[in-house]
């Protein structure tokens, strides 16, 4: 009899278990990716803001560590193709942003600033060329629609393509582009809301995974992976019951030994609960779910605007870097989902995969005893 955990995702990607590690920027380096893949899951390398030559190096580092399938993640957000020009920011908007950031700078011992942020390098096209040349088995798109031309180019190189979406409408759009897998991102998920146009409020494109996953499963003819609020084997079983063929986890992998997250971030993940998160655009200019802290609370209360995608990141870069140096989580973006309350240990990433699979098997074995249908 076929193992229930050996889903269509495993067949498609040549992996042992339907567990995918999210390609989180600043978290998912070569060691984390290789460890997940070696354990039978699928590790995904973060490509956001990574210069093309460095991205090529990291892909080759993963290959040196494992011969198992892995992926690479990029953003294809419309505001980054091309990136917004800092010169287009109005003086009033810039001053309002710096007025709040200067309050934070004063507390961290940093000088006040008023300058425009540096431009975001326009590197996505070059990153895509690296991926096509290096031919990782899996190309994961975090925010964006790849379009049919890019999907065809990937297919020609033997690369499977997945796109993460937060709505049924967007799921249909990426399937029309030809993607092999759709990742359904519930609103519980940590990190950036996976839309390719910024929505007008944090409540837009905000459907929980329990409702979103089966709707997308019903709407598209390709395999669907569930994401958002999943951190253990119970989540895997629930996802399969909703019609998904696997799960993608981010927050659970932040709190692992191989994660590149600073130790104070990992510690916060272990100590906080699911209601300790908030959705904000104050760190990057785009909506993301993170642990609530002084930065998110006071920025929202100020009523200040934000700058376009990632220019907000550049404007606040000195604040975030100093917070990292001081190990001060009150002014640092600790991206986490509502599943944070399920994370209570700091294992190796391979152990996470093994534990999820073991827990899922235990849950499945116990279902006949727990369920009594009339």
C-alpha positions in Angstrom: 0.0 0.0 0.0 1.3 3.5 -0.9 2.4 5.5 2.1 -0.1 8.4 2.6 2.8 10.8 3.2 4.3 10.0 -0.2 2.1 12.5 -2.1 2.2 13.9 -5.6 4.6 16.5 -4.4 7.2 13.8 -3.6 6.7 12.3 -7.0 7.0 15.7 -8.7 10.2 16.8 -6.9 11.9 13.5 -6.1 11.8 14.1 -2.4 11.0 11.7 0.4 8.6 13.7 2.5 6.2 16.6 1.6 7.8 19.1 3.9 9.3 22.3 2.3 11.4 24.9 4.1 10.5 28.4 3.1 13.2 30.5 1.3 13.2 33.2 3.9 15.6 36.2 3.3 18.4 36.4 5.9 17.4 33.0 7.3 17.7 30.3 4.6 21.4 29.9 3.8 23.2 27.0 2.3 23.6 25.0 5.5 19.9 25.2 6.4 18.8 24.3 2.9 21.2 21.3 2.6 20.2 20.0 6.0 16.5 20.0 5.2 17.0 18.3 1.8 19.3 15.7 3.3 16.6 14.8 5.7 14.2 14.1 2.9 12.3 17.4 2.7 12.9 20.3 0.3 15.2 23.1 1.3 14.8 26.5 -0.4 17.6 29.0 -0.7 16.8 32.6 -0.1 17.6 34.8 -3.1 16.1 38.2 -2.1 18.7 41.0 -2.3 21.5 38.4 -3.0 23.8 39.7 -5.8 23.9 37.3 -8.8 27.5 36.1 -8.3 26.8 35.4 -4.6 23.6 33.6 -5.5 25.6 31.4 -7.8 28.1 30.7 -5.0 25.4 29.7 -2.6 23.7 27.4 -5.1 27.0 25.6 -5.6 27.5 25.5 -1.8 24.2 23.6 -1.4 25.3 21.2 -4.2 28.6 20.6 -2.4 26.6 19.7 0.8 23.9 17.4 -0.7 22.9 15.6 -3.9 19.2 15.8 -2.9 16.7 18.2 -4.6 16.5 21.8 -3.4 15.1 25.1 -4.6 15.9 28.8 -4.9 13.4 31.6 -4.0 13.1 35.0 -5.6 10.7 37.9 -5.3 9.0 39.0 -8.6 7.0 41.9 -7.0 5.9 44.5 -9.4 7.4 47.3 -7.3 10.8 45.7 -7.8 10.7 45.2 -11.6 12.2 47.9 -11.8 12.7 49.1 -8.2 11.2 52.5 -7.3 13.4 55.5 -7.8 14.2 57.2 -4.5 14.1 60.6 -6.3 10.4 60.2 -6.8 9.7 60.2 -3.0 8.2 63.5 -1.9 10.0 65.6 0.7 7.0 65.5 3.0 6.8 61.8 2.9 10.5 61.3 3.5 10.4 63.7 6.4 7.5 61.9 8.0 9.3 58.6 7.8 12.5 59.9 9.2 10.6 61.7 12.0 9.7 58.3 13.5 13.0 56.6 12.6 14.9 59.4 14.3 13.0 58.7 17.5 14.3 55.2 17.3 17.8 56.3 16.4 18.0 58.6 19.4 17.2 55.6 21.7 19.9 53.5 20.0 22.6 56.2 20.1 22.5 56.8 16.4 22.6 60.2 14.7 19.5 61.7 13.2 19.1 61.3 9.4 17.1 63.0 6.7 18.7 61.7 3.5 16.9 59.7 0.8 17.7 56.0 0.9 20.0 54.4 -1.6 18.4 52.9 -4.7 17.6 49.2 -4.7 19.8 47.4 -7.2 17.9 46.2 -10.2 19.2 42.6 -10.1 16.2 40.3 -10.6 16.8 39.7 -14.3 20.4 38.7 -13.6 19.4 36.5 -10.7 17.0 34.7 -13.0 19.8 34.1 -15.5 21.9 32.5 -12.7 19.0 30.2 -11.8 18.6 29.1 -15.4 22.3 28.5 -15.8 22.7 26.6 -12.5 19.5 24.6 -12.9 18.4 23.9 -9.3 15.5 21.4 -9.4 13.0 23.9 -8.0 12.3 27.7 -8.5 10.1 29.2 -5.8 8.5 32.6 -6.3 7.6 34.3 -3.1 5.8 37.5 -4.3 4.9 37.6 -8.0 3.6 36.0 -11.1 6.4 34.5 -13.3 4.4 34.8 -16.5 4.4 32.1 -19.2 7.7 33.0 -20.8 9.8 32.5 -17.7 8.0 29.3 -16.9 8.8 28.0 -20.3 12.4 28.9 -19.9 12.6 27.1 -16.6 10.9 24.0 -18.1 13.4 23.9 -20.9 16.1 23.6 -18.2 14.3 21.0 -16.2 13.4 23.3 -13.4 10.0 23.0 -11.6 8.3 26.2 -10.8 6.1 27.1 -7.8 4.4 30.4 -6.9 3.0 31.4 -3.5 -0.3 33.2 -3.5 -2.7 34.5 -0.9 -5.9 34.5 -2.9 -7.8 32.2 -5.2 -7.7 34.8 -8.0 -3.9 34.9 -7.8 -3.8 31.1 -7.8 -5.7 31.0 -11.1 -3.3 33.6 -12.5 -0.1 31.8 -11.8 -1.6 28.5 -13.0 -2.4 30.3 -16.3 1.3 31.1 -16.4 2.1 27.4 -16.2 3.5 26.9 -12.7 3.9 23.3 -11.5 2.9 23.9 -7.9 0.8 26.6 -6.1 1.7 27.4 -2.5 -1.5 28.6 -0.7 -0.3 31.1 2.0 -2.8 31.5 4.8 -2.9 34.8 6.6 -1.3 33.2 9.7 2.0 32.9 7.8 5.0 34.8 9.0 6.9 37.1 6.6 5.6 39.0 3.6 2.0 38.7 2.3 2.5 36.9 -1.0 0.8 39.3 -3.4 2.6 41.0 -6.3 0.7 44.3 -5.9 0.6 45.9 -2.4 -3.0 45.7 -1.1 -4.5 48.8 0.5 -4.7 47.4 4.1 -3.3 44.6 6.2 -6.7 43.0 6.1 -6.8 42.6 2.3 -5.8 39.2 0.9 -6.0 37.9 4.4 -7.7 34.5 4.5 -6.7 31.8 7.0 -5.2 28.6 5.7 -8.1 26.4 6.9 -10.4 28.3 4.5 -7.9 29.3 1.7 -6.3 25.9 1.1 -9.4 23.9 0.1 -10.7 26.9 -2.0 -7.4 26.9 -4.0 -7.4 23.1 -4.2 -10.9 23.3 -5.8 -9.9 26.1 -8.1 -6.7 24.9 -9.8 -5.6 21.6 -11.5 -2.0 21.6 -10.1 -0.7 20.3 -6.7 -1.2 22.7 -3.9 1.1 23.2 -0.9 -0.3 24.7 2.4 1.5 27.4 4.3 0.6 29.5 7.3 0.5 28.6 11.0 1.9 25.1 10.4 4.7 24.0 12.7 4.3 20.2 13.5 3.0 16.9 12.2 -0.6 17.8 13.1 -0.4 20.6 10.6 0.8 18.2 7.9 -2.1 15.9 8.5 -4.6 18.8 8.5 -3.1 20.1 5.2 -3.5 16.7 3.6 -7.1 16.5 4.8 -7.7 19.9 3.1 -6.5 18.5 -0.2 -2.9 19.9 -0.2 0.0 17.6 -1.1 2.5 19.1 1.3 3.4 21.9 3.7 5.7 24.9 3.6 7.1 26.1 6.9 9.0 29.2 7.8 8.8 30.1 11.5 9.6 26.5 12.6 12.8 26.7 10.6 13.8 30.1 12.0 14.3 28.4 15.4 16.9 25.8 14.2 20.6 25.5 14.7 21.3 26.1 11.0 19.1 29.2 10.7 21.0 32.4 10.0 18.6 34.3 12.4 20.4 36.1 15.3 20.1 34.3 18.6 17.8 36.9 20.2 15.3 36.3 17.3 15.4 32.5 17.9 15.0 33.0 21.6 11.9 35.2 21.0 10.3 32.6 18.8 10.7 30.0 21.6 9.2 32.3 24.2 6.3 34.1 22.3 2.7 33.1 21.6 0.6 33.2 18.4 -1.2 36.4 19.5 2.2 38.2 19.8 2.4 38.8 16.0 1.2 41.7 14.0 1.0 42.7 10.3 2.9 45.8 9.4 4.5 47.6 6.4 6.8 49.7 8.6 9.9 47.5 8.1 9.9 47.0 4.3 7.1 49.1 2.8 5.1 45.9 2.1 2.8 44.0 4.4 4.5 41.3 6.6 3.7 39.4 9.7 6.3 39.8 12.5 6.6 39.6 16.2 5.1 42.8 17.8 7.7 45.1 19.3 8.3 48.8 20.1 9.1 49.5 16.4 5.8 48.1 15.1 3.7 49.6 17.8 5.1 53.1 17.8 5.3 53.3 14.0 1.7 52.4 13.7 0.7 54.9 16.4 2.6 57.7 14.7 0.4 57.5 11.6 3.6 58.0 9.5 3.6 56.7 5.9 6.1 54.3 4.5 8.3 54.3 1.5 7.9 52.1 -1.6 8.9 48.4 -1.4 12.4 47.8 0.2 13.2 51.6 0.1 11.6 51.6 3.5 14.1 48.8 4.4 16.9 51.0 3.2 15.7 54.0 5.1 15.6 52.0 8.4 18.8 50.0 7.7 20.9 51.8 10.3 18.2 51.2 13.0 17.9 47.5 12.2 21.7 47.0 12.0 22.2 48.7 15.3 19.4 46.7 16.9 21.1 43.5 15.6 24.4 44.6 17.1 22.8 45.3 20.4 20.7 42.1 20.3 17.7 44.4 20.8 14.6 42.8 19.5 12.5 45.9 20.1 13.7 47.5 16.9 14.4 44.5 14.8 12.1 42.7 12.3 11.6 39.3 13.7 9.3 37.8 11.1 7.1 35.1 12.5 3.8 33.5 11.9 1.0 32.7 14.3 2.3 29.2 14.6 5.1 30.7 16.8 3.3 29.4 19.9 3.9 25.8 18.7 7.7 26.3 18.6 9.5 25.5 21.9 12.8 23.9 21.0 15.9 24.6 18.9 16.8 21.4 17.0 18.7 20.9 13.8 16.7 21.5 10.6 16.9 17.8 9.7 15.4 16.9 13.0 12.5 19.2 12.3 11.7 17.3 9.1 12.0 13.9 10.9 9.9 15.0 13.9 7.1 16.4 11.6 6.9 13.1 9.7 7.0 11.0 12.9 4.2 13.2 14.5 2.1 13.0 11.4 2.3 9.2 11.4 1.3 9.1 15.1 -1.7 11.4 14.4 -2.8 9.3 11.4 -2.5 6.1 13.4 -4.6 7.6 16.2 -7.4 9.0 14.0 -9.6 5.9 14.0 -9.7 5.9 17.8 -10.5 9.7 18.0 -13.1 9.9 15.2 -16.5 8.4 15.7 -18.8 9.1 12.8 -22.5 8.2 13.1 
